[in-house]
Amino acid sequence: MKNYVLAFIVLLSVSAQCKTGPKDFPAFLRKFVGDCCSNNNLDSLLDVRSSLLSQFIHPDIGVGASNNPGVACIGGMYSYSGEKSTLDSSLLVYFTLDLPDLSKCRIIANKLPREGFCEESPDKDGIYYKKVGKIGPFVDINDGENFTSRNMQLPAKYKNSQIMYVQILLDRWIVKKIYFVKADGKWWFVFLDKCDCSA
């Protein structure tokens, strides 16, 4: 009898883990894209510390961004709490565009588009996402002139969190690259990758 009870508890535990796993990501992604990307400029929302965006940013993790003003793709993680934000605007205000209405754009799971970065993609428009094990690599903006490329680090408490990488493909080109993490039972926007293929 004890073995049956134990097996039942294990099944309940596995079931609970599945409910909080990647299956809940598409609904979150649809809301995030609808609120912050569709007919909007995610870069600008981040730069002005918009309250619309702050609801998607974990207070203990913060948010990061990357850009390549020169030959290197430079990135960093920052706190994001109202006027105390330490986000470096130079990583954001660089060829930013408002995106069109994405409400009818299909979400494509477990896949990223082919090309679309420096070459046109043969794939259909969509919001692609895939589970990944890291954010980056990028050259740390605080690394001086060493130009050491490394993955962005999450706080120790969240270092084993699930990470989803999203690419929005429109008219054969990737127009947004965004990372999200699962922390404290919810998904959070954690990194905006603005690096392109220019030198």
C-alpha positions as CSV (number, residue, x, y, z in Angstrom):
1,M,0.0,0.0,0.0
2,K,2.8,2.4,0.9
3,N,4.4,1.8,-2.5
4,Y,1.2,2.8,-4.3
5,V,0.9,6.0,-2.2
6,L,4.5,6.8,-2.9
7,A,4.0,6.2,-6.7
8,F,0.9,8.4,-6.6
9,I,2.8,11.3,-4.9
10,V,5.6,11.0,-7.5
11,L,3.1,11.2,-10.3
12,L,1.5,14.2,-8.8
13,S,4.9,15.9,-8.5
14,V,5.8,15.1,-12.1
15,S,2.4,16.4,-13.3
16,A,2.9,19.7,-11.3
17,Q,6.4,20.1,-12.9
18,C,4.9,19.6,-16.4
19,K,2.2,22.3,-15.7
20,T,4.9,24.9,-14.9
21,G,7.2,23.8,-17.7
22,P,7.7,25.1,-21.3
23,K,4.0,24.3,-22.1
24,D,3.0,27.6,-20.5
25,F,5.5,29.6,-22.5
26,P,3.4,30.3,-25.7
27,A,0.6,32.0,-23.8
28,F,3.2,34.2,-21.9
29,L,5.0,34.9,-25.2
30,R,1.8,35.9,-27.0
31,K,1.0,38.4,-24.1
32,F,4.6,39.8,-24.1
33,V,4.7,40.3,-27.8
34,G,1.2,41.8,-27.8
35,D,2.0,44.2,-25.0
36,C,5.5,45.2,-25.8
37,C,6.4,44.4,-29.4
38,S,3.3,44.6,-31.5
39,N,2.8,48.2,-32.9
40,N,5.5,49.2,-30.4
41,N,9.2,49.7,-29.9
42,L,10.6,47.3,-27.3
43,D,14.0,49.1,-27.3
44,S,12.3,52.4,-26.4
45,L,10.2,50.9,-23.7
46,L,13.3,49.5,-22.1
47,D,15.2,52.7,-22.4
48,V,12.5,54.8,-20.7
49,R,11.9,52.1,-18.0
50,S,8.2,51.8,-19.1
51,S,5.8,50.5,-16.4
52,L,4.3,48.4,-19.3
53,L,7.6,46.5,-19.6
54,S,8.5,46.5,-15.9
55,Q,5.8,43.9,-15.1
56,F,7.8,41.4,-17.2
57,I,11.1,42.0,-15.5
58,H,12.1,40.1,-12.4
59,P,13.2,42.5,-9.7
60,D,16.1,40.3,-8.5
61,I,17.4,39.3,-12.0
62,G,17.1,42.6,-13.8
63,V,17.5,42.9,-17.5
64,G,20.3,42.9,-20.1
65,A,21.0,44.1,-23.6
66,S,23.6,43.8,-26.2
67,N,24.7,45.8,-29.2
68,N,27.6,46.0,-31.6
69,P,28.6,49.6,-32.2
70,G,31.9,48.3,-33.5
71,V,33.4,44.9,-34.3
72,A,32.4,43.3,-31.0
73,C,29.0,42.3,-29.7
74,I,28.9,44.0,-26.3
75,G,26.4,43.1,-23.6
76,G,25.6,43.5,-19.9
77,M,23.1,42.8,-17.2
78,Y,21.5,45.6,-15.2
79,S,19.1,46.4,-12.4
80,Y,15.8,47.7,-13.5
81,S,13.8,49.4,-10.8
82,G,12.3,52.7,-11.7
83,E,14.7,55.7,-11.4
84,K,17.4,53.4,-10.0
85,S,17.9,51.6,-13.3
86,T,21.5,51.2,-14.3
87,L,20.7,50.2,-17.9
88,D,23.2,51.7,-20.4
89,S,21.1,53.5,-23.0
90,S,23.9,53.2,-25.5
91,L,23.1,49.5,-25.8
92,L,19.5,50.3,-26.8
93,V,19.3,53.5,-29.0
94,Y,20.8,52.1,-32.1
95,F,18.7,51.6,-35.2
96,T,15.4,50.9,-33.4
97,L,12.2,50.4,-35.3
98,D,8.5,50.1,-34.3
99,L,7.3,46.7,-35.2
100,P,4.0,46.2,-37.0
101,D,0.9,44.4,-35.6
102,L,2.1,40.9,-34.7
103,S,-1.3,39.6,-33.3
104,K,-1.7,37.2,-36.2
105,C,1.9,36.2,-36.4
106,R,2.1,32.5,-35.7
107,I,4.2,31.1,-32.9
108,I,6.6,28.3,-33.9
109,A,7.9,26.1,-31.1
110,N,11.2,24.3,-30.7
111,K,12.8,25.9,-33.7
112,L,14.7,29.0,-34.8
113,P,14.6,30.3,-38.4
114,R,17.3,29.5,-40.9
115,E,19.4,32.5,-41.7
116,G,17.6,35.9,-41.4
117,F,20.6,37.5,-39.7
118,C,23.0,38.4,-42.5
119,E,21.2,36.6,-45.3
120,E,17.5,36.4,-46.1
121,S,15.7,33.5,-44.4
122,P,13.8,30.9,-46.6
123,D,11.4,30.4,-43.6
124,K,7.9,31.9,-43.1
125,D,7.3,34.9,-40.9
126,G,6.7,34.0,-37.3
127,I,7.7,34.2,-33.7
128,Y,10.1,31.3,-33.3
129,Y,11.3,30.0,-29.9
130,K,13.6,27.3,-28.6
131,K,14.9,26.2,-25.2
132,V,18.6,27.0,-24.8
133,G,21.1,26.5,-22.0
134,K,22.7,30.0,-22.0
135,I,22.4,33.7,-22.8
136,G,25.1,34.8,-25.2
137,P,28.0,34.8,-25.6
138,F,28.7,38.5,-25.6
139,V,31.7,40.7,-24.7
140,D,31.0,42.1,-21.2
141,I,30.6,45.9,-21.3
142,N,32.4,46.1,-18.0
143,D,35.4,44.1,-19.2
144,G,37.4,47.1,-20.3
145,E,39.6,46.5,-23.4
146,N,40.0,42.7,-22.9
147,F,37.1,41.9,-25.2
148,T,36.6,38.5,-23.5
149,S,33.4,36.8,-24.8
150,R,31.3,35.1,-22.2
151,N,27.7,34.1,-21.5
152,M,25.6,36.4,-19.4
153,Q,25.3,35.3,-15.8
154,L,22.1,35.0,-13.9
155,P,22.1,35.4,-10.1
156,A,23.2,32.2,-8.3
157,K,19.7,31.4,-7.2
158,Y,18.5,31.3,-10.8
159,K,21.5,29.9,-12.6
160,N,19.7,26.7,-13.4
161,S,16.5,28.4,-14.6
162,Q,15.0,27.4,-18.0
163,I,15.9,29.8,-20.8
164,M,13.9,30.4,-23.9
165,Y,15.4,32.2,-26.9
166,V,13.0,33.9,-29.2
167,Q,13.5,35.3,-32.7
168,I,10.9,37.3,-34.6
169,L,11.1,36.8,-38.3
170,L,9.4,39.3,-40.7
171,D,9.8,39.6,-44.4
172,R,12.7,37.2,-44.4
173,W,14.7,39.0,-41.7
174,I,15.1,38.5,-37.9
175,V,13.8,41.8,-36.4
176,K,14.0,40.9,-32.7
177,K,16.1,38.4,-30.6
178,I,14.9,38.1,-27.0
179,Y,15.8,35.8,-24.1
180,F,13.3,34.8,-21.3
181,V,13.9,32.8,-18.1
182,K,11.6,30.8,-15.8
183,A,12.0,32.0,-12.2
184,D,9.8,31.7,-9.1
185,G,7.2,29.9,-11.2
186,K,6.8,32.6,-13.9
187,W,8.4,33.6,-17.2
188,W,10.4,36.9,-17.3
189,F,12.0,39.0,-20.0
190,V,15.7,39.0,-19.3
191,F,17.8,40.0,-22.3
192,L,17.4,41.9,-25.6
193,D,20.1,41.0,-28.2
194,K,20.5,43.9,-30.6
195,C,23.7,42.7,-32.3
196,D,23.5,42.5,-36.1
197,C,26.0,41.2,-38.6
198,S,27.6,44.6,-39.4
199,A,31.2,45.3,-38.3
